[in-house]
Amino acid sequence: MRFIQFGLLISIVALSGCTFVLEEPPSDRQAEVASKGAEVMPFDLEQTTHIFEATNDGGRQQVIADDSTDVEQIALIREHLADEAERFAVGDFHDPMMIHGEQMAGLHDLMMNAHKMRIEYGELSNGGQILYTTDDPELVSAIHLWFEAQLADHGDHATDHR
């Protein structure tokens, strides 16, 4: 009898055009990363988006303000990414390590081989970006792994494209 009642309920819902969307809450890992990120990154994760785009010779990391007129968030993004690019260029990946942990995929390779990468900061109209380029295929793989780990850890605050 319960099977028939359930089938009847499904039929009514289908005929009425109702849809149910079950939203998954952020994972414990993503909540932990957001909390630690708030201590390291001066901009608001809820008002910005991280973009991690893998390229053939490395990758492009962007942080953009969700509101392109939010001059405060844009300034905070630019200042942070400019500082990070300088640190990363000499192998100092302390901030990502503080947020994501020492065992983050690709991180050790980036720290040990920063001298084999070109790491360049650039401004965007709505934020900033860091370009990572290298001729070393293993280091390109490390950058891609690092980006994938960040995408997973940042959840809804990140994407792999604009």
Disulfide bonds with the S-S distance in Angstrom:
none
